């Protein structure tokens, strides 16, 4: 049935009876349909993100989303906020500049594992070290989807990718452990199956000051699942459901993910540490005293 | 667009004894730049060292990033948050920044990149001068685009042209490159910083439209769109992908053609309006030396020596090298009895090729190259002037062929 036929077949007045979709206001509906494949997990995460924003009561005019390149990099283009689709791997330093120049903004980095951890890996660890107040949401689908399913720094050992046709033999990064080691104050992992928990976690991260990191294990039916003969999007959701073990506070060094192995999910890290700007203000005030004019660049520019 | 004057908080009015790097920093501060992101590299580091010392006392910050890739995009994040922002680097760092110069050109992000040029390729001569990044400045990022590049030849001009660079970046919404060289960066001279009210500052082109009428990349009559910053309710989108007037990705031939043509035309069409040349003894010159940055100071002496020998030499020194002052060059080359042009630069031929292209064989163009590490001797440039001015019997090969 075509879309037109479906509309024609619908009982009269149904459209008026349907309550508005609460996340629609967060989306650029004029840009639909999106580019993501049927069964892809990214859309699910955008839904969770939108609901978390709704619940957060943040002023949406003060929320900016920054993405890099790749399938997840396209999130910025679909959210109805100030949004920046930057270069490959550089969403975090762009977000760093934006947040420090205008600390009133809530700056969310929304990108994929290849973008954030491979080409952008250096920026990731340094932003965590500095504890810059940006909210990093990382979709980990174990592969480079946009370019056709190549080896990622997250591809599990033995998994097939287009550039490891005989199986991956590199040890992948354990993202949660990397984030914690580098200094992130909030680290959580969920899968696209855990929509409620994920929404809750994103809400927590939005309220938390400092460098927060949420890894979302997601499916890529077109490339990762198909190439590894592990089914479609739904099969992967079933795997996520069966293989996930909730362990809040788990030691991050023990949460690495093997090929189709168990996935430890939960909130692993939630600590307090002064942010980059807190420390800068403190040190500058100590040294410069009354000569220190404060860190809010943007106020000056507006003046 | 009305011009305003500088915020006095950033202007160190007075007469100073500064090197070019320090003067460049003062130029940025006088322009209202309150955010810099950088990564240390000789011979540019002194610019941000001074910035890091000065700016916390006037409401801004220096952010030392983990590498040049990060620095060159962090500054753009700051711009979209409302700051005026720049970064400084030299050869190897400049190479790493190329992708983000292209991003700034594509997203029409007003910002300034300073390159204190040193000898290359690769690590080359970290502490010694060259002017061998001029073509990289023009074309170094992938794809078709136009930038503006300025070349100061003194600490005073490092101040003046850095202010000018920020103004041009705001006016045209384009990355502007201040192409210094190690000599100019490290030479110390008198620098006069005027009172704030004498320093013109081109304000950001903030939109006056309400959010529902605003289109982030819809150009005005001069081909430049109005700017919105994050946090003001415009909910706009910025992407390095080919985009339509809303800023939304639109990958098709028509959008690509419209966008890229506009990005190029907004600069090219204004090449003559932007031109800023120093002209020395051009009135009756029939040999003209073209030189920029430190080399122009040597060339000035060579022109004087030629005049002492009765040769009618002159100097054309573009301060805005890209876009090149085409009109002025063509006027000179079209003079009756014009003997030729000498291009002296600290490279093996970069601006030379642009000059050669522009005069298209109508007059001889002689390159006086130098691989860098020091500057030319005036005698070298003088020799080229004399060669150029010497009468040539019919049938002699063109001078540019002889010179290589």
Interface residues (C-beta under 8 A of the other chain):
Chain A: X28 X31 X60 X61 X62 X64 X66 X76 X77 X80 X81 X82 X83 X84 X85 X86 X87 X89 X90 X93 X94 X95 X96 X97 X98 X99 X100 X101 X102 X104 X105 X122 X123 X126 X280 X284 X288 X291 X292 X293 X294 X295 X296 X297 X298 X299 X300 X301 X302 X303
Chain B: X7 X9 X32 X34 X35 X37 X56 X57 X58 X59 X60 X61 X63 X65 X66 X67 X69 X70 X71 X73 X74 X75 X76 X77 X78 X79 X80 X81 X82 X83 X84 X85 X99 X100 X103 X229 X230 X231 X232 X233 X234 X235 X236 X237 X238 X239 X240 X241 X248 X249
